[in-house]
Amino acid sequence: MKFALCNEIMKEWEIERQFEVAAEIGFDALEIAPFTLNDWVQEITEEQKQRIRQAAEDTGVAAAGIHWLLVGPTGLHITDPDPAVRERTIDYCRDLVRFGLEIGATYEVVGSPGQRARKEDVTYEQCWEWFKEAMVASATVEGAEQFKVCIEPLAVVTDNNFIFNHFEAVRMCEEIDLPNVGVILDTYSGLRTEASLPEAIRETGERLFHYHCNDFNARAPGYGDTDFRPIMEALVEIDYQGYCSIEVFDFEPDPTEHAKRGLETLKQALADVR
């Protein structure tokens, strides 16, 4: 099990400093939100990509993956009833995968609830098929055979209205039936949508490609009442070898202290169950 930090917690800092701070705290990787670089992924420059690759090499902190994929660009929607909008969005999804590959990332988190939301007069079945089409397009980008596309169930509190729990995410993966399409579970949402988050982890099993760590109060682990020991125990039981990324939605605490306490909490929880 490895630990990563989602970089929007430090989005005001130069990318080099982000990697340096992550290394100083003890993270194995950064998870990059493309919107922290540019609203449109196609407009992230070659220089920016090279700086990410160089910072990763200099610090030993990997650019593990990408997330918050559709935050920034306008006019895109995975399940829009307009075929032209869906086509543009699928093209953009392919470019996101290409960006991930270019910076050395190994996975992407498909969350972005606002850009996948089921619109009025669109049936659940239509939404399901259109979303599945976009996931297949992402997973089959040339050269992306080992790049993991992670489908994220999200709670209503995130303004989500499509794919709420691990049952739906696993079923989507089973229907797609590609080895690089799997599930990400998120503590903040999972505590709200799963009858038991540890059991959801166990039931997802080998389909669990990634995991997000955040407290029920939207801050990092250690800032609220969430007990991460049962979660870590479930991850150990399924022999989870991926990244646990700290993702926060409350940016009030100092970024360095916020990330540091989060990592300390997770490492202690892991030590307690081993």
C-alpha positions as CSV (number, residue, x, y, z in Angstrom):
1,M,0.0,0.0,0.0
2,K,1.3,3.5,-1.0
3,F,0.2,6.9,0.0
4,A,-0.5,9.9,-2.3
5,L,-1.6,13.5,-1.8
6,C,-4.1,15.2,-4.2
7,N,-2.3,18.3,-5.3
8,E,-5.2,20.8,-5.2
9,I,-4.5,21.2,-1.5
10,M,-1.4,23.1,-2.7
11,K,-2.7,24.5,-5.9
12,E,-1.4,28.0,-5.3
13,W,2.2,26.8,-5.2
14,E,4.6,26.1,-8.0
15,I,4.5,22.4,-9.1
16,E,8.1,21.9,-7.9
17,R,7.3,23.0,-4.4
18,Q,4.3,20.7,-4.4
19,F,6.5,17.7,-5.0
20,E,9.1,18.9,-2.6
21,V,6.6,19.3,0.3
22,A,5.0,15.9,-0.5
23,A,8.5,14.3,-0.3
24,E,9.3,16.1,3.0
25,I,6.1,14.9,4.6
26,G,6.7,11.3,3.4
27,F,4.2,10.8,0.6
28,D,5.0,8.3,-2.2
29,A,3.1,10.3,-4.9
30,L,1.1,13.3,-5.9
31,E,-2.3,12.9,-7.6
32,I,-2.7,15.7,-10.1
33,A,-5.9,17.7,-10.8
34,P,-5.5,19.0,-14.3
35,F,-7.5,22.2,-13.5
36,T,-4.6,23.3,-11.2
37,L,-2.5,23.6,-14.4
38,N,-5.1,24.8,-17.0
39,D,-8.8,24.7,-17.4
40,W,-8.4,22.7,-20.6
41,V,-6.1,19.7,-20.6
42,Q,-5.1,20.3,-24.2
43,E,-3.7,23.7,-23.2
44,I,-1.3,22.3,-20.5
45,T,2.0,23.0,-22.1
46,E,4.9,20.7,-22.9
47,E,6.9,22.7,-20.5
48,Q,4.4,22.1,-17.7
49,K,4.4,18.4,-18.4
50,Q,8.2,18.3,-18.4
51,R,8.3,20.2,-15.1
52,I,6.1,17.5,-13.5
53,R,8.2,14.7,-14.9
54,Q,11.4,16.4,-13.7
55,A,10.0,17.2,-10.2
56,A,8.9,13.6,-9.8
57,E,12.4,12.4,-10.8
58,D,14.1,15.0,-8.5
59,T,12.1,14.2,-5.4
60,G,11.3,10.5,-5.9
61,V,7.6,11.4,-5.5
62,A,5.6,9.9,-8.4
63,A,2.9,11.6,-10.4
64,A,0.7,8.7,-9.6
65,G,-2.6,9.7,-11.3
66,I,-5.1,12.3,-12.3
67,H,-8.5,13.3,-10.9
68,W,-11.1,16.1,-11.0
69,L,-11.0,15.5,-14.7
70,L,-13.8,17.6,-16.0
71,V,-13.5,20.6,-13.6
72,G,-12.5,23.6,-15.7
73,P,-13.6,23.1,-19.3
74,T,-17.1,24.2,-20.2
75,G,-19.7,22.6,-22.5
76,L,-18.7,19.0,-21.8
77,H,-21.0,16.3,-20.4
78,I,-20.5,12.6,-20.5
79,T,-24.3,11.8,-20.5
80,D,-25.7,14.7,-22.3
81,P,-28.7,13.9,-24.6
82,D,-27.0,15.8,-27.4
83,P,-24.7,13.4,-29.4
84,A,-22.4,16.2,-30.4
85,V,-21.8,17.1,-26.7
86,R,-21.1,13.5,-25.9
87,E,-18.7,13.2,-28.8
88,R,-16.7,16.3,-27.7
89,T,-16.6,14.9,-24.2
90,I,-15.4,11.5,-25.3
91,D,-12.6,13.2,-27.3
92,Y,-11.7,15.2,-24.2
93,C,-11.7,12.0,-22.1
94,R,-9.2,10.5,-24.5
95,D,-7.0,13.6,-24.2
96,L,-7.1,13.3,-20.4
97,V,-5.7,9.8,-20.6
98,R,-3.0,11.0,-23.0
99,F,-2.0,13.7,-20.6
100,G,-1.9,11.2,-17.8
101,L,0.4,9.0,-19.8
102,E,2.6,11.9,-20.7
103,I,3.3,12.8,-17.1
104,G,3.9,9.2,-16.1
105,A,0.6,8.6,-14.3
106,T,-0.8,5.2,-14.0
107,Y,-4.5,5.9,-13.3
108,E,-7.3,8.4,-13.5
109,V,-10.3,8.9,-11.2
110,V,-13.6,9.4,-13.0
111,G,-15.6,11.4,-10.6
112,S,-16.8,14.9,-11.8
113,P,-20.4,14.4,-10.7
114,G,-21.6,17.6,-12.4
115,Q,-20.4,16.5,-15.8
116,R,-21.8,13.0,-15.6
117,A,-25.1,13.9,-13.9
118,R,-28.3,12.4,-15.4
119,K,-30.2,15.3,-16.9
120,E,-34.0,15.8,-17.0
121,D,-35.8,13.5,-19.5
122,V,-32.7,11.2,-19.7
123,T,-33.4,7.7,-18.4
124,Y,-31.1,5.8,-16.1
125,E,-30.5,3.2,-18.8
126,Q,-29.5,5.9,-21.4
127,C,-27.1,7.5,-18.9
128,W,-25.6,4.1,-18.1
129,E,-24.9,3.3,-21.8
130,W,-23.5,6.7,-22.6
131,F,-21.2,6.7,-19.5
132,K,-20.1,3.2,-20.4
133,E,-19.2,4.3,-23.9
134,A,-17.0,7.1,-22.5
135,M,-15.2,4.7,-20.2
136,V,-14.5,2.2,-23.0
137,A,-13.1,5.1,-25.1
138,S,-10.8,6.2,-22.3
139,A,-9.6,2.7,-21.5
140,T,-8.8,1.9,-25.2
141,V,-6.6,4.9,-26.0
142,E,-3.5,3.7,-27.8
143,G,-0.7,3.0,-25.3
144,A,-3.1,3.0,-22.3
145,E,-3.4,-0.8,-21.8
146,Q,-1.8,-0.5,-18.3
147,F,-3.4,2.9,-17.5
148,K,-6.3,2.3,-15.0
149,V,-9.6,4.0,-15.5
150,C,-11.2,4.1,-12.0
151,I,-15.0,4.7,-11.8
152,E,-16.0,6.5,-8.6
153,P,-19.4,6.1,-6.9
154,L,-20.3,9.4,-5.2
155,A,-22.8,10.6,-2.6
156,V,-25.7,13.0,-3.2
157,V,-23.9,15.5,-1.1
158,T,-21.3,15.9,-3.9
159,D,-24.2,16.9,-6.2
160,N,-24.1,13.4,-7.8
161,N,-27.2,11.7,-9.2
162,F,-25.6,8.8,-11.0
163,I,-23.6,5.8,-9.7
164,F,-23.8,6.0,-5.9
165,N,-22.3,2.9,-4.6
166,H,-19.8,0.0,-5.2
167,F,-22.5,-2.3,-6.5
168,E,-23.2,0.0,-9.4
169,A,-19.5,0.7,-10.1
170,V,-18.6,-3.0,-10.1
171,R,-21.5,-3.8,-12.4
172,M,-20.3,-1.1,-14.8
173,C,-16.8,-2.6,-14.8
174,E,-18.2,-6.1,-15.3
175,E,-20.2,-5.0,-18.3
176,I,-17.2,-3.2,-19.8
177,D,-15.0,-6.2,-19.1
178,L,-11.6,-4.6,-19.8
179,P,-8.7,-5.3,-17.5
180,N,-7.8,-1.7,-17.0
181,V,-11.3,-0.5,-15.9
182,G,-12.0,-0.7,-12.2
183,V,-13.4,1.1,-9.1
184,I,-12.2,3.8,-6.8
185,L,-13.9,4.1,-3.4
186,D,-13.9,7.3,-1.5
187,T,-14.3,7.6,2.3
188,Y,-16.2,10.9,2.3
189,S,-18.9,9.4,-0.1
190,G,-18.6,5.8,1.0
191,L,-19.5,6.6,4.6
192,R,-22.7,8.1,3.3
193,T,-23.7,5.6,0.6
194,E,-22.5,2.2,1.7
195,A,-24.1,0.1,4.5
196,S,-20.6,-0.7,5.5
197,L,-17.6,0.9,3.8
198,P,-15.1,-1.8,5.0
199,E,-17.5,-4.5,3.6
200,A,-17.8,-2.5,0.3
201,I,-14.0,-2.6,0.1
202,R,-14.0,-6.4,0.6
203,E,-16.8,-7.0,-1.9
204,T,-15.1,-4.8,-4.5
205,G,-12.0,-6.9,-4.0
206,E,-9.6,-7.0,-7.0
207,R,-11.8,-4.5,-8.8
208,L,-10.6,-1.8,-6.4
209,F,-7.9,0.0,-8.2
210,H,-7.7,3.2,-6.1
211,Y,-8.8,4.6,-2.7
212,H,-9.5,8.1,-1.5
213,C,-9.0,9.0,2.1
214,N,-10.9,11.9,3.6
215,D,-12.8,12.5,6.8
216,F,-16.5,12.8,7.1
217,N,-16.0,16.5,7.7
218,A,-14.3,17.0,4.3
219,R,-10.9,17.4,5.8
220,A,-7.9,15.1,5.9
221,P,-7.9,12.0,8.1
222,G,-7.3,13.0,11.7
223,Y,-9.4,16.1,11.6
224,G,-12.7,14.4,12.3
225,D,-14.1,11.4,14.0
226,T,-13.7,8.8,11.3
227,D,-11.9,5.6,12.5
228,F,-9.7,4.6,9.6
229,R,-8.6,1.3,11.3
230,P,-11.5,-0.8,9.9
231,I,-10.9,0.7,6.5
232,M,-7.2,-0.1,6.6
233,E,-8.0,-3.6,7.9
234,A,-10.3,-4.2,4.9
235,L,-7.6,-3.0,2.5
236,V,-5.0,-5.3,4.0
237,E,-7.5,-8.2,3.8
238,I,-7.9,-7.8,0.1
239,D,-4.1,-7.3,-0.3
240,Y,-4.6,-3.9,-1.7
241,Q,-1.4,-2.7,-3.4
242,G,-2.5,0.6,-4.9
243,Y,-2.4,4.2,-3.7
244,C,-4.4,5.6,-0.8
245,S,-4.7,9.3,-1.7
246,I,-5.6,12.0,0.7
247,E,-8.2,14.3,-0.9
248,V,-9.8,17.2,0.9
249,F,-12.7,19.5,0.2
250,D,-12.0,22.0,3.1
251,F,-8.9,24.0,2.4
252,E,-8.9,26.2,5.5
253,P,-6.1,24.4,7.4
254,D,-2.5,25.1,6.5
255,P,-1.7,22.8,3.5
256,T,1.5,21.3,5.0
257,E,0.0,20.7,8.4
258,H,-3.2,19.4,6.9
259,A,-1.4,16.8,4.7
260,K,1.0,15.9,7.5
261,R,-1.7,15.1,10.0
262,G,-3.6,13.1,7.4
263,L,-0.6,10.9,6.5
264,E,0.3,10.3,10.2
265,T,-3.3,9.3,10.9
266,L,-3.4,6.8,8.0
267,K,0.0,5.3,8.8
268,Q,-1.0,4.8,12.4
269,A,-4.3,3.2,11.5
270,L,-2.4,0.8,9.2
271,A,0.1,0.0,11.9
272,D,-2.6,-0.7,14.3
273,V,-4.2,-3.4,12.2
274,R,-1.1,-5.2,11.0
